[in-house]
Each structure stands twice: as C-alpha cells, then as structure tokens.
Amino acid sequence: MDLGLKGKWALVCAASKGLGKGCALALAGEGVNVVITARGAEALEATAAELRRLAGAGEVRAVAGDIATPEGRAAALAACPQVDILINNAGGPPPGDFREWDREAWIKALDANMLTPIELIKATVDKMAGRGFGRVVNITSGAVKAPIDVLGLSNGARTGLTGFVAGLARQPKLAGRNVTINNLLPGVFDTDRIAATLKGQAAKTGKTIEELKEARKATVPAGRYGTLQEFGQICAFICSAQASYLTGQNILLDGGAYPGTF
C-alpha cells in the first residue's frame, strides 16, 4: 500500500533508539524526509546512517539535543524545512512512590511528557492546517489506559497530554483542514528501556533477567514482546493519507494485555 507520504517532512523525537527509531525507520522507508533528534549524538548518528541506507529513503537530518528544552526544540524545528508529520516521544520518568517525589520531579516529568509535546504541537499545527495536511502522533503509554501504581509520574504527565489532545484534535480548524492528532499507546516492547528495567528488577529480586522476561511475556496474550518494526509501521499508517478520518484517538498496541472492553 502506498501511504501517500513520499516527499513529506517528519520530525521524530527521541529517535536514536527504541520506539522513536521504529517510527523513523518506517517513515523513511515510505520516502519521507526525516529529521531525527535525541540527546546522545553517537547513537543518533548511527541511526541516521541506518536510515540513509534504506531503499527509497529521502533526506535524513540528525539533530543532537534535549527536546525537553527550548534550545533543543528550536534546533530540531530549524532543521526541518516544514513539519508535515510530528512524532512526539520522550523517555518515561522513573518509577517510585509518590511520597518520594518533590515538585522538581513532577515538573521534570511534565516538561518531558506533557509540556514539550504541547510546545511542538503549538509550533507546527497551524502551518500544517495552512498546507492542508498534517499528522501528529504522540507516543504515550498503555499506562494511560491502565495506570501502573509505581509509574505515577508517567501516569500523571501522559494523561494530562491525553486530555489536552482530546480537545485540540477536534477543533474544526485542524480536523477540517486534514490535520490529525492521535496518541499511540505501547504495551511491552523489546527496547533498551525494558532491558534496563529488567536488569534493575533482577538486582532487587535476585531473579534472573530471563526469568523476569518470561514472567512479563506471560502477561501478554500474544505471548511475546512487540517489535520496533511493527510499532513503526502502525505509526506510519496513522500518518498516512488513508488515515485522514482518524483523529483524537488513543490507539493501544499491547498484544492484548489490556483486559477491558473500552
């Protein structure tokens, strides 16, 4: 299927590894010109080189910086001639007990997982509407739908973004101008972040990483972790010309782990 994206420009945040990289790979494979950003320059450049090797890839630009800062956002936006597709993504805040978190911890979580996406949306959606095409995908978390008690910082910040998007996406001056805004909610995926989480759990529990990994898999009806490739392909479809009637939605991609009807 031709997704109708060739020649578009995309800004993909936190794209050197993990789910952001999966999205960048899928979009570049569709002929989208991609600007990728992340804090680690070495990993970012390695990903940029990988993207450039893809058959049919467009232009690839890498901008190292912290997207959660005004300077990082300005540099990323300056590198993108026009943002037709915006993929908001940032690493989640650490787990813990809310009794241990001070105001600074909350502000940091909000900056990365709520306020930064809003700032990037603010900087891009009206121009998208002016051109008659725009796609925003916010990578949030399955915990938005089924909160995890030790992820209170993430639950709070990402749910705040979800509520904001629910109203914004339905504005006629955006939806009526072919600008869609959706949230993509991952469950358990095979990323460096889950590997680090398992390593930390192993140190605390005395169990092996493999034991913990298998136990986590057992909570997923699909019987496996998701892959970066399939996550990226779903993201690319949400950005496609065919998905122009899809907006304001929370799309859960978790192998069936969430047990609810709605």
N, C-alpha and C positions, 0 to 999 in steps of 0.2 A: 504494500500500500504506500503510495506517495503521500506523505503527510502535509505537503504544500508549504514546507518551511525553508526550502533551499534559498540561500541568499539573505535570510533574516539574520539579525544580530541578537545574540543572547549574552546576558551577564549571569554567570553561575558562581554563587558564593560557596566558600569552603569546599572547593572543587579539587583539591590536590589528592584527596583520599576519600574512601567511603562512599556514601550515597550521593554526595555532590559530584564526585568523579563519575559515578554511574550515569548521572544525568548529562554531564558534559560529553561523555563518550557517545551516548545515544543521539544527542543533538548534533554533534559534529558529524556523526555518521549519516545524518539526514541532509548534510550540506549547509548547516547553519554556521555562520561565523561566530566564534565563541571567545568571550573574554572570561578567563577564569581567575579567581582570586583566592588566596589563603595566606596564612601567616608564615608558613615555612617555605622559604624560597627554593630550597633544593628539591623538595618533593613536588612543588608546584611546577618547576621547570621540567622535571621528569614526566609529569602528566601531560604538560603541553607538548613535549616531544612525541609522546604516545598518540595524542590526538592528531597531530600533524601527519602521522603515518597512516591514518585511516583512509580507506578508499573513499573518494568523493568529499573529503573534508574541506571546509572553507578555511578562512583565515583564523588563526589561533593566536590570541594575545594573553600573556600571563602577567598579572599584577600582584606582587607580594605586598601584603599589608593586612592590618586588622580591620575587617569590615565593620566592627562594632565601634570604631572611632570615626569622627568627622573626616579626618585626613584619609583614612582607609577608604571610606565611601567615595570621597571626591576623586581619589586616584583611579578607582575602579570605573567610575562613571565617565571620567575623562578619556579613558582608553577605549570606550565603546561609542562609535560614531552615532548610533541610535540604539536604544534598548527596545527591541520588539518583544523579547522574552526575558523575564526576570525570574531567576530561581533563587529564592531566599533560603538560606541554610546556615546553621551555626551549630557548633558542638553544644551539647546539653550541659547544664550546670551539674555539679557533683551531687551525689545522694547524701542523705543525712537526716537528722532530726531537726524539725523547725525550731526547737528550743536552742539550738546551737547557732542559728543564723542571725547575724546582725543586719542592720539596714544596708550596709555596704554589700553584703552577699546578695540581698534582694535586688538592689539597684544593678549590680553586675548581671544578674540573670535577666532582668527586664531589658537592659540595654542590648544584650546579645540576642535574645529570643522573642522580644516583642517590639521594642522601640527601633532597633536597626531595620527590621523588615518594613516597618511603617515609614521610616525615613526614605528608604529606597523606593517604596511604592509611591510616596508623595513626589519624589523626584522624576518619576517616569510615566505614570499612568495617563496624565493629561496629554502628554506628547503622543502616547500610543493612540489615544482617542482621536487626536488630530489627524493621524495617519490612517485610521480606520482598522487597525489591527493591534492587538496586544495580548500577551499571556503572562500572568503572574502565577507561579506555583510556590507556595510556602511549604517547605519540608518541616513538619512539626513532629508529632509522635502519637503512637497508639494510646499513650497515657492520657491524651486529651479526652479520649472517649471512655477509657477505663483507667482512672488515676491509680498510680502506684505510690503507696504511702511514703516510701523513702525518697521519692522524687518530687517533693513539694515545690522546690524552686522551679523545676521544669513544668510541673502541672500548672502552677500559677501563671508563669510568664507566657507559656504557649496557649493556654486557654484564653488569656487576655487578647492575644493576637487573633485567635479564632473568633472571638466576639466582635472585634473590630472589623474583620474581613466580612463577617456575615452581613453587616450593614453596608459597607463600602461596595461590595461586589454587585449589589442590587441597585445601585444608582443608575438611572436611565442614561445619564451622560457618559457612563462607562459601558455598561452592558449593551446599551443601544448603539454603541459605536464599535462593537466587536472586540471589546476588551474584557477578558475573563480573569477572574481571580479565584483560585481554588487552593485547598490545602491537601497535601499528600501525607498520610499518617502511617509511618512504617512501624511494623512489629519488630521481630528479631531478624536481623540481617547479619551476614558474615562480613563484619567490618573490624577494623583495628580497635574501635571503641568497645565492641562486645568482647574482643580478645583481652583487652586491658581489664574490663570488668570481671571476667572470669579469673584472671590472674590474681586480682585483688581478693576475690571471694575464696580462692584456693588458699591464699596466705592466711585468711581469717579462720577458715573452717577446717583446714587440714586435709580436705578432699583434693583429689587431682583435678586438673583442668579438664581432662577428658570426662571424668565423672560428672562434673558440673555442666559441661557442654551437653552431654547426653540427657541429663535431667531437664535442661532448658528445652531441648528439642522435643521432649515428651509432652511439653505443654502446648505444642503446636500441632493441630490436626494434620497438617501437611507432612509432618514428620521430618522437617528439615528447616534450616535457616534459609532466608531469602538471599538472592544473589544481587550484586550491584547491577548486573546487566538487566535483569528483569525489572528492577526498580526504575532504572533509567529509561527503559522502553515505555513503561507506563507513564512516566513523566513526559516523555516526548509526545505520546499520544494526547495527553491533556493539553499540550501546547499546539496541537495540530489544527489545521483548517477544519477538519471533520468534527472537532470538539467545540465549535463556536457556540453551541447551545448549552454548554456545561459551565456553570458559574456559581460561586458561593457554596461550593460543596466540600465536604470532608471525606476524602477517599481513603478508606482503611485498607492497607496492604499488609496483612499479617498472617497469611496461611490458615485463616480460620480461627485464630486464637481467641478473638473477642467473642463471647458466647451470646450476645444479645440479639434481639430481633431488629432493633433500630440502631 
